């Protein structure tokens, strides 16, 4: 390895949004994560929606009123296609 081009490899404290914390090694001294092995549904066996910044609500609000709008709209009129 060349000297002076690699970042320092230090002990890192990782903290999760659920409050769990552990130490590992990385090039950064501190990491903050949204989900870890203590709260991830795959490891806990409990179904839990991980909603970052309200994305589920944003999606539901965006598509709540539309429903099946493409089916209600119908096909394009053929007169418009003939004019072109």
Buried (B, 14 or more C-beta within 10 A) or exposed (E): EEEEEEEEEEEBBBBBEEEBEEEEEBEEEEEEEEBBEEBBEEEEEEEEEEEEEEEEEEEEEEEEEEEEEEEEEEEEEEEEEEEE
